[in-house]
Amino acid sequence: MRRASALVALLICAALPASAQVADLRSKTEFRVCADPAAVPMSSEDGSGFENRIAGLFGEKLGLPVVYTWFPQGSGFIRKTLRAGLCDVVIGYAQGDEMVQNTNHYYTSAYGIVTRRDSPLASVDTLTDPALKDRPIGVVAGTPPATHLARAGLAKDMRGWDLFVDRRVENPVGDMLAQVKSGELAAAVIWGPLAGPLVKQDPDLQFTPLLKESSGPRLFFRITMGVRLEEQEWKRELNSLIRRHQDEIDAILRDAGVPLLDDYGKALKP
């Protein structure tokens, strides 16, 4: 009889939808954030990143303390943090990635060109500009602008950095910016939320968003928060916070130096 009862219980569990089988992993006493400890200027273990500030805003609105699970944002990041139940939200995640359930997007940004302000390339705003020919250009390998540069006949001019690195020991964006400043690179093509805040701190450099590229792959992305696939109620709660506090989110991003675009990646957001 006991074995039969156990079998019935097992069959009932198997018949339930996946969401009902999964325990509610979200903490009700802490705002638990999954983050890279060294993804400056986005997130940092010292709390200085703009994603840290957004997490602080949400923790305040929820009336919960912000607690972090730190892990390098590369291979295994989602599996070993969010899906493992160690934390409940990734503050910045590109819309459309199937590894997480995306909230509504809370900003849109784009890749852009970093040059010295006194460079002859300072006016370049498209990757097909002939002025880029025969000049060393930094780019992260495997990113959309690398495809654009190759298509424009600039493959031999590209100087590549790895996409997935442990930023506690490697700093691709910092290296590229240092080489642009020194003149070793004529320019670098970098994701705006990474480059914009760092360039803002350096009067010798400038960031120009790439808004005129007409061919794919696209160079702009909408950024959301990421939660577990089955947590619909949590997603709706975060969507409500985003909607009600969008102006405060924008203020944090603008203060950091993140280039904000309209939803279509065609113009800077007013």
N, C-alpha and C positions, 0 to 999 in steps of 0.2 A: 504493500500500500504506500509506504514511504517513497519507494522508487517510482511508483506511478505518479505521485504528487510532484516529485521533482521533474519528471518528464513533462508533465502538463505545464509546469512553470516555465521550463525551457522553451516549449513550443509557443507559449504566449509571448515570451520575450522576443522570439524570432519573428513573430508576426507583427510586432510593433514597428512603427516607423523608426528610422535611424535616430532621429532627434530625440525620441522618447527613451531610447536605450542609453543615451549618453547622459551621464550625470551633469548637472548644472555646474560647470567648472568656474564660472565667473565669480570672483570674490564680491561680496556685498559690503565688506568693511575696508577695502583698499582699492584704489585705482591702479591696477597692475599693468605696467607698460613693458613690452618687449622692445629692446633697443640695443643698438651697437654702441659700445662704450667709447669709440674713437672716430665716429663719423662726423667729424667737425666740418662744417659749422651746423650740421643738422642735429645730431645728438652727441652728447659727451657725458662721460661719467662725472665730470665736475658740475654738470647742470647748466652749462653755458649755451647749449645749442638752441636753435629756435624751436625744434620739436620738443625739447625739454620745457620751454616756456609755454607751448600750447598744451602739453600734458599738465603743467601746473594750473593753467586756466581751467581745464576740464575737471581736474581734481577739486579745485575750489568750488566750481558750480555744482558738482555732485556732493560736496561736503565730505570728501574722502581724501586720506593722505595718498600721495603718489609714491608707489614702490616699483622699483625696476628689476627686471631680469636682464642681465647684460650678456650679449653673445655677438660675435662678429657677424655682420650681415652679409653672408655669403652662402655657400652650400650648407644645407642643414639648419639654417637660421629658423625658419618657420617650424620645421619638424621638432626641433629641440627646445623651442620656447612656447609659442602659441599652441601648437597641437599637443604638446606635452602637458598643457594645463598649468604651466608655471607663471603665465601672465595672460592678459585678456585683450590687449589691443596693441597693434603696431601703429604708431602715430602717422607715419608717412609711407604710403604704398601705392604704386601705380595702378590706375583703374584698369580692370580687365584681367588681372592675374588670377589664375584658377586655384592657386594655393590657399587663398584666403577668400572670405566674403567681404566685398568692398562696401563701405558706407558711401553716401553721396560724396562727391569730390568737394574739397574745401579750398583748393586753389589749382590754377593751371600755370605751368611754366614751360620753358623751352631751353634747348641748347643755344649756345651763343659763342661768339669769337672773343677771346681775350687778347688784347694787344697792349703795347705801351701807348700812352697818350701821344707821345711824340713820334710814333712810328709812321712810316709811309703807308702802312696798312690800316691806320686808325679809322678810315672812312669805309672800310670793307664791311658789307652787311649781307653778303651772299657767298656761298661756297663755290660758285662758278665764276667769281671775279678773276679776271686774268692776272691781277696783281699778286695773287697767291702762288702763281707758278714759280717753281724753282726756289721756293722758300721753305725752310723746315717748319712743319706744323705739328704740334702735339695733339694727340687724340687717344682716348681709351679704346683699345681694340675691342671689336665686337659691338660697339655702340652704333646707333643710326648714323651719326655724322661721318663715321669711317666709311660707310657705304657711299655717301654723297661725295666725299673727297675722292674715293677711288673712281667713281663714275665721272668725275670732273677731270680725270687724268692726272690726279695728284698723288697717286699711290706711292711713287718713289720719294715724294716729299714728306710723307707721314712718318712721325716718330711715335711708336705705340707704347702704351702702358697697359698693364693687365687690368681686367674688369673686376675680378673677384680677388681681393687681397685682405689680409688681416691688417686693418688700418692702425692697429696698435704698434706695428713694426714697419709698415710701409705707408707712404703718403703720396699716391700718384698725382692728385690735384695740386698739392703743395709743391711737388717737384716741378710740375709743368709751369705753374705760376712763377716759380723762382727762375726757371730758364727763360721764360718770356721777359721777365724783368732784366735779366743779365744780357739778353740778346742772343743767347744760344738757340732759342726758338724765336721765329718771327711772329708766331701766333699759336694759340691753343684753342681747341673747340671743346667746350666743357658744359655739362649740365648746369643750368642757371642757378638752381638752389645751392649747388656746391660752390660755383665760382662767384656769384654775385656778392654774397656776404664777405668773402675773403678779399675780393677786389675793392669793395667799399672801404676797406681798411688801408689800402695802398694807393696813395695819390699818383703813383707813376703808371698805374694800370687802368684799363677800362674794359667793360663788358658790353658787347653789342648783341642783343638777342637776334636769332635768325628767324625772321618773320616772313621772308619772301620766297622760301623754297617751295616750288610747286610740285615737285615729284616726290615719290616715297623713297624710303620710309619716312614717316612724319617725324618732326623734330620737337614737337610739343606733346606734353602729357598732362592728364588730369590726375591730381593726387588725392587719394582718399585715406581713410583709416582702415586697417584690416582686422577682422575678427574671425572667429571660427565659423566654418561653413553652416553649422546648424543653429547658430545663435541669432535668430531673427529679432527677438525682442531687444537684445543688446544693440544690434545694429540700428533699430528704430530709435532707441534712446540716444545713441550717438548722433544720428541724423538730426534729431530735434535740437541737440546742443549746437551742432554746426549751424543750423538755420538761425537759431536765436542769437548766436554770438559771432556771426560771420564778420561783423565790423571789427570786433576785438581780435579775431584771428588775423584779419588783413593787417591790422595795426602792428601785430607782432612780426608778421612776415616782411612788411615794408621797413620796419625799424631795423630788421636784420640785414636787409639788402637783397631779399629774394625778388627777382623780376616776376611780376604778376601779369598774366595775360588774360584776355577774354577767353571764353570757353572754346573758341575755335582756333586759338593760337595765331590770330591774325594781327592783333594790336595789343599794346600795353593796356592793362586795365586802368580805367580812370581813377 
